[in-house]
Amino acid sequence: MPFVDHTERLAALYTTRSHHVESPAGSGKTLLLTMRFLKLLGEADNPRQIVALTFTEKATGEMRGRIVRYLDMAIKGEEPQNELDRKLMELAQRALKKQGEQTELIMSSDGLHIMTFHGFCSYIARRAPLEAGLSPGFEIIEKERQCEIIEEAVDATCKRIFSYNSLDIRRISLERRLLRHNNNWSGLSGELKD
C-alpha cells in the first residue's frame, strides 16, 4: 500500500532541488533521506559534495548504516526481498557505477557527510575556528555540564540583579517575573534556564 504522501516522497527524490523533510517519528524520514542520498551518490562527481543533516545521532547512524548495507548488497549482487529493497538496490548500483574508484570512500563509516545539525555546525567551526570566533581546539561541553553552567549563570545573574537598588528597572522586571510565578523561585529559575 503506498504512503498517503507518496507524491511528496517522490518529489524529494528530484535531486535538482533542495528538500526539507519534517514529519513525526516512525513515518519514514530516514528511509526517504537514505533513498535521496543513494540517488545523489549516483549523480555527484564526488561523494563529499553531498551533505545530509538529521536531528538525532540515532537517525544519522541508521541512515549511514542503511546506505552502506545497500551498497554492500549491490556489490555482492544479493537478491532484493521486496519492491522497496529493489528500488534501494537500483539506487545503490547506480551509485557504485558512478563512484567507481571511490567505492572504498563511500563504504567507510566517515566517508559520507551524514551528520546532525549540531555535528555539522561543529564540523564547520573546526574547519574555520577563528572565523567562527572560537579558539582552535575548542571543545563542546557535555549536556550535563551545560546544565550546571546555565544554572550557575542564572543564579549569579539573579543575585546580582537583586542586589541593585529597588528602583532599578532590571530588578523591578525580575521581581515582576517572580510574581508571575507566584513567588516560586523554581518556576522563575526554570524559565530563565530555558
C-alpha positions in Angstrom: 0.0 0.0 0.0 1.5 3.4 -1.0 2.0 6.1 1.6 -0.6 8.9 1.7 2.1 11.4 0.9 3.5 9.2 -2.0 3.7 12.2 -4.4 5.7 14.3 -1.9 8.0 11.4 -1.2 8.7 11.1 -4.9 9.3 14.8 -5.2 12.0 14.5 -2.6 13.9 12.3 -5.0 14.3 15.1 -7.5 17.9 15.9 -6.9 17.9 19.1 -8.8 16.0 20.8 -6.0 16.6 21.1 -2.2 14.1 19.5 0.1 13.3 19.9 3.8 11.7 16.8 5.3 9.8 17.1 8.6 7.4 14.6 9.9 6.6 12.6 13.1 8.8 9.8 14.4 8.4 6.5 12.6 7.0 8.0 9.4 9.9 7.0 7.2 12.1 10.2 7.1 15.3 8.2 7.5 14.3 5.9 4.7 13.4 8.8 2.4 16.7 10.5 3.1 18.6 7.2 2.5 17.0 6.9 -0.9 17.8 10.6 -1.8 21.4 10.2 -0.6 21.8 7.0 -2.7 20.3 8.8 -5.7 22.7 11.7 -5.2 25.7 9.3 -4.9 24.7 8.0 -8.4 24.8 11.6 -9.8 27.6 13.5 -7.9 31.1 13.5 -9.1 32.4 13.4 -5.6 30.6 11.9 -2.6 31.9 14.7 -0.4 29.7 17.1 -2.3 26.7 15.6 -0.6 25.6 16.6 2.9 22.7 15.1 4.8 21.6 16.6 8.1 19.4 15.0 10.7 18.2 16.0 14.2 19.5 12.9 16.1 22.6 10.7 16.2 20.2 7.7 16.0 18.9 8.9 12.6 22.4 9.6 11.4 23.6 6.1 12.4 20.5 4.4 10.8 20.9 6.4 7.6 24.6 5.7 7.3 24.1 2.0 8.2 21.3 1.6 5.6 23.4 3.3 2.8 26.4 1.1 3.5 24.2 -2.0 3.8 22.5 -1.4 0.4 25.8 -0.6 -1.3 27.2 -3.8 0.2 24.2 -5.8 -1.1 24.7 -4.3 -4.5 28.4 -5.2 -4.5 27.6 -8.8 -3.6 24.7 -8.9 -6.1 22.2 -10.0 -3.5 18.6 -10.5 -4.5 16.1 -7.9 -3.2 13.5 -9.2 -0.8 10.7 -6.8 -1.8 9.9 -3.8 -4.0 11.4 -1.3 -1.7 14.7 -3.3 -1.5 14.7 -3.5 -5.3 14.4 0.3 -5.6 17.2 0.9 -3.0 19.4 -1.7 -4.7 18.9 0.0 -8.0 20.0 3.3 -6.5 23.0 1.6 -4.8 24.1 0.0 -8.1 23.9 3.4 -9.9 25.9 5.0 -7.0 28.6 2.3 -7.2 28.8 2.7 -11.0 29.1 6.5 -10.7 31.6 6.5 -7.9 33.8 3.8 -9.4 37.2 4.2 -7.7 35.7 6.0 -4.7 33.8 2.9 -3.6 36.1 2.5 -0.6 35.4 6.0 0.5 31.6 5.7 0.3 31.7 2.4 2.1 33.8 3.8 5.0 32.0 5.0 8.2 33.3 8.5 7.9 33.4 8.8 4.1 29.9 10.1 3.9 28.8 13.5 5.2 25.8 12.4 7.2 25.6 14.2 10.5 23.3 16.0 12.9 22.8 19.8 12.6 24.9 20.1 15.8 27.6 18.0 14.3 27.5 20.0 11.0 28.0 23.3 12.9 30.9 21.7 14.9 32.4 20.5 11.6 32.3 23.9 10.0 33.6 25.6 13.2 36.5 23.2 13.4 37.5 24.0 9.8 37.5 27.7 10.5 37.5 28.3 14.2 38.9 31.9 14.1 36.3 33.0 11.6 33.7 31.5 13.9 35.1 33.4 16.8 36.3 30.3 18.6 39.7 29.2 19.8 41.3 26.4 17.8 40.9 23.1 19.5 37.6 24.2 21.2 35.6 21.5 22.9 31.8 21.1 23.1 30.6 21.0 26.6 28.7 17.8 27.6 25.0 18.2 28.2 25.2 17.7 32.0 28.0 20.3 32.3 25.9 22.7 30.1 23.1 22.4 32.6 25.4 23.1 35.5 26.8 26.2 33.8 23.4 27.5 32.9 22.2 27.0 36.5 25.3 28.8 37.8 24.8 31.7 35.4 21.1 32.1 36.2 21.8 32.1 40.0 24.7 34.5 39.7 22.7 36.9 37.5 19.6 36.9 39.7 21.7 37.5 42.8 23.4 40.4 41.1 20.1 41.9 39.8 18.5 41.6 43.3 21.5 43.5 44.8 20.6 46.5 42.6 18.6 49.4 44.0 14.9 48.6 44.5 14.0 51.3 41.8 16.4 49.8 39.2 14.3 48.7 36.2 16.2 45.4 35.9 15.4 44.5 39.5 11.7 45.6 39.1 11.4 43.5 35.9 12.9 40.4 37.7 10.6 40.9 40.7 7.5 41.2 38.5 8.5 38.0 36.6 8.9 36.3 40.0 5.4 37.5 41.0 4.1 36.0 37.7 5.4 32.7 39.0 3.6 33.2 42.4 6.9 33.8 44.1 8.0 30.3 43.0 11.8 30.6 42.6 12.0 27.2 40.9 9.4 28.3 38.2 11.4 31.6 37.5 14.7 29.8 37.5 13.4 27.2 35.1 12.0 29.8 32.8 15.3 31.7 32.8 17.3 28.4 32.1 15.1 27.7 29.1 
